[in-house]
């Protein structure tokens, strides 16, 4: 049984609208989502002792989400991740996007989907948000209708994304929640055990754009096919952290993507997706300057993201002269007029597992 409650979260400046909060609750977890950016603001799960903790980084008040902050909990788009130099060519026409991350466009631009008010509709076991992105928004072609649905079933949170365009346009939507299974406000994620079901990853250049190579993980720091304890792994390979796309195995059907286990609490997060990739990000750019929920500060490596996605910069990479194996695996994500494109991600086992004796 899932309960759904609705409340005011805050008002936008200059009378720009009211942001609402929707609380979904089952017997195993509770998730709060606001209509500003379809943002997950809280996700509460008990540990093996029955003590509940909020597992996602974020803010208690709307003002926190209106300031400059690293996309805590939000849906990002039109195109998640980076587009090289903020430009691409489609049907013979070059498009220039808003530049907001060094020389590149990141997560939809200056005012992406995370920085707009969505229209909500309450469901029996969740909430659906929708909006219309006008032609030319942040430089993207065509009007785009978008629906993002959050539903809860026991210990499973399902996010379903759908989009319909008036003309061909790139689309790549994801959720940018930062997790700490020890509880938000815990200083780091070094004691988290991580598994990602991927045989390959995408190396990146100094601006975090894929180089054009699909590299095997075998024998590298990116081999996470068997569980690794994150802190020890980063130290062993002298790494600053992860901010890379992992190329998932399997078909376009929903499949296992990643698993994170926190032994101290007994909590487990499993992610399943219909997308071909996942960006594993370990909060490398968090610096402790933001004040979050309950006075928490978020230093480097205090949260991780598993952003299920199409491969980064696909609109450019798929048409460039790169290695054949890269072209073979690359899956451009274009929505063409008259079609409804969608994908689904599922987070499960957010409930606790049995303690090891």
N, C-alpha and C positions, 0 to 999 in steps of 0.2 A: 504494500500500500504506500503510495506517494502522496504527500500533501504539498500543495502549491499556495503560497501566500504572497501578497502584493502590497507594497508600501512605498511611500515617497522617500527617495534617497537624498534629494537636494534639488535646488533650482539653479539653472545656468545663468550666468551674468546677462544683464541687459534684456531680461525677459525672453531669452532665447528658448525657453522650454523647461519642463520638469523632468528630472531623471528619476525613474522608478527602480526599485529593487524587487527581485523575484526570488523567493526562497523555496528551494525544492528539498524535501526531506523524506528519507526512507528510514527503515530501522537500522541501516548501516552507515549512512553518511548524510551530510547536509551540505548543500551548495547554494551560494548567493550569487546572483547575476544581475547586473544593472544594465539599463537600456543605453547608457553612454558607452559606445564601443563594444556592445555585447560582452561586457567585461565580467569575468569571474572574480569576485571580490573576496570570497571566503570559500573554503572547502574543509569541512570539519569531519574528522574520523577519530575513532577511539584507538588507543594502543592495546597491547595485550593485557594490561591491567584494568582496562575499561575507562581510562582517562582520555577525554576528548581534546584534540588540538586542531588548530587551523593550520593547514599545510601549504597555503599559497601566500606569496609575498604580495603586499598591496597596502591600501589605505582604508581607514575607517570612515573618512569623510570624502565628499565629492571633490573638494578643493585639491586633494592630493592627486586625483586623476586628471585634473585640468592643468596642472603644472607640467613642466618638462620632466618626463620620467620614462623608463625603458619598457613601455608597452605592457606593464603588469596586467596579466589576465585577459588582455583584449583580443578581439578578432582583428587581424591585420589584412589589408588589401587596398586596391584591387589585386596587387601582386605582392605576396609575402617575399621576404628576403630581398636580395639586391639585384638591380638591373644595371649592367655596366654602363657608366657614363650617362645614365638616365635616358638612353636613347635606344630605339629599335626601328626596324623597317618592316612594314606589313603591307602586302599587296602593292608593293612598289612605292609606298609613301613612308617617309621618315617621320617618326614622332619623337618629340622632346618632352621628357617628363620633368617634374620638379626634382631638383638635386637637394638631398638632405643628409647625406652620409659620405663625407669626403667628396670624391668625384662622382659618386653613384646615387641612384635613387633607392631608398630603403623602405620596405613595408608600406608601399602605396604613396609615399611622398610626404610633403609638409603637413597636409591635412588628409590623412588616410582614413580608413574605415574605423580606426580606433578613436578618432577625434570627432565623431558625429553622433547625433541622437538617432536611435533606431526606433521603429514602431513595433510595440510588443503585442502578442496575442497569447493569452493563457491557454494551455492545454491541460488535459486531465493528469498528465504525469510530467509536465515540463512547461516550456515557454518557447515560442517562435518569434524571432525578430526579423524585420524586413526593412529595406530601404531601396530607393532608386538613386543610383549614382548617375548624374547627368553627363551627357556627351561632353568630353573635354575636361572633366574633373581631373585635376593633377596631371593633365596632358594626355590622358587615355582616350582612345576613340570609342564612340558609341555610348548610348544609354545602356546601363546595366541594372537589371533588377536582381536583388540578392535576398536570399532567405537563409537564416542560421537558426537551427533548432537544437535546443538542449532538452534531453529527456533523461529521466532517472529510473532505473530498475534495480532495486536492491542495492548492491555495491557497484553497479555499473552506471557511469555517466556517458551518454552518447551525444556526440556533436555531429549534426548533419548540415552540410553546406550545399546550397543550390544557387545557380545563377543563370540568367537569360539575357541575351544581348540584342541590341538593335542592329549592330554591325560587328564584324569580327574584331575581337579584342582579347588580349591576354588576361587570364584570371588565375590566381593562385592564393587561396584563402587558408588561413590556419589560426589556431589559438595560441597566444603567447604567454600562457601561465608559467610562473616560476614556482617550482615545488621545493619544499624541504620536508622530508618525511619525518624528521625529528620535531617538526613544528616551526612555523614561520617565526623568525626572530632568533633561531639557533644560529650560531656564528658561522658554520660552514657545512658542506655536504661531503666532507672527506671520508666519513664512515659509511657512505652509501655504496651499495654493491650494484653495479650496472651491467646489464646485458643488452646488446643490440643485435638483432638478427640480420646482419648485412655482411656480404662477402667483399664489398667494395665501398669506397668513399670518393669524394671529389676533392682533390687538392685545390688550394686557393692561392691567389697572389697576395701581395701586401695590402690590397684593398678588400680582400675577402671575396673576390670574384673567382669562380671556377676557372682553372687554367685550360680546361679542355681535355683533361685526362680523367679516365675512370681507373682508379688505382686499386689493386687488390689489398685487402687489409692484412692478409697473411704475413706474419713476421714483422708487423709494424705496431706502433702505439695505438692504431685504430682498430685492432682486432679485439672486438668486444663480444665476440660470439660466445665466449664463456665468461662467467661473472668475474668482474674485477672490482676490488675496493678502490674507490676513486682517488683518495689521497695518496695511497701507496703507488698507484699507477702513474699519476702525474709526476710524482717524485722520481720514480724509476726511469721515466722517459724524458725527464727535464722539460716538462710541458707547462705552458702558461694556462692551459685549459683547452676545452673543445669549443669550436664554433664551426662545425662542418656538417655537410649533408652526407648521410649514409644511404647507400643505394640498397633498397630492400629486396629481398628474394621473394619469388612467388609471382602469382598472377595479379590481375586487377581486382580480384575478389578480396574481401576483408581477410587480413592475415595478421599474425603476430608480428609486432614491430620491436618492442623493447620491454624490459622488466627492470625495475629498481627495487631493491630490498634494503630496509633499514633494520638491522638486527636489534638495535637497542630498544626500539618500540614494537618490533614485530610487524610493522606496516610494509605492504607491498603495493607498488603501482605497476600495472601491466597496461600496455598500449597496443591497440589493434587499429589497422587503418586500411583503406582502399587506395591510398596514395602510394607512389613509387619511391618516396624518400622521406627521411626524417632529419631535421636539423637538431643535432644534440649540442646544446649550448650550456656552459657551466658558469654563467654569470661573471665572465671575465672583466666586464666593464662596470660592474657594480663597485662603488667606491666608498660606501658608508655615509654619504652626504644626505641621503633621503631619510626622513623620519616616517616610519610606517606604522602599522597597527600596534597598539599597546606600547608605543614609544620605541619600537624596534628600529634598529638601523641595519642596513643591508650592505655589508662589506663584500668584497670580491669573493666569489665562490660560496655565497650564502644561499644560493638557489640554483636549480637547473631547469632547463626547458627541453621538451621533446615536441618539436614543431613538425607535425606531419604535413607533407607538402609535395608539390611537384619540384623537380630539381631546379636550383637557383639559376637565374639568368637564362632560362630555357628559350625565351623568345629570341635571344641572340645566339646562344650556343648551338641550337639545333640547325641553324642555317650557315654556320661557319665551316671553314675547311679544317676539320679536326680528325682525330683518329677514327677509323671506321667503327671500332668497338664502342666509342662514345656515341656516335650517331645511332648505332644499333640500340643502345640502351636509353637514349634520351627520349623523353616523352613530352613534346611541346603541349602546353595547356592553353588552347585557344577556344573561346566560346564563339560560335558562329550564329548569325541571325536565325531565329526560328527553332533553336534547339535549347533544351534545358539540361545543363551540365551539373553534376553533383558528385560529392564524395563524402565519406563518413569516417569519423574517428571514434574510437571507443576506449574509455579508460575504465579498467575494472580491477577488482581485488584491492580497492582502496580500503576495504575492511582489513582487519588484522588477520594474521595467520597464527597458528599455534606456536607457542614458545618451544624452542628446542631444549630438551632435557639433557 
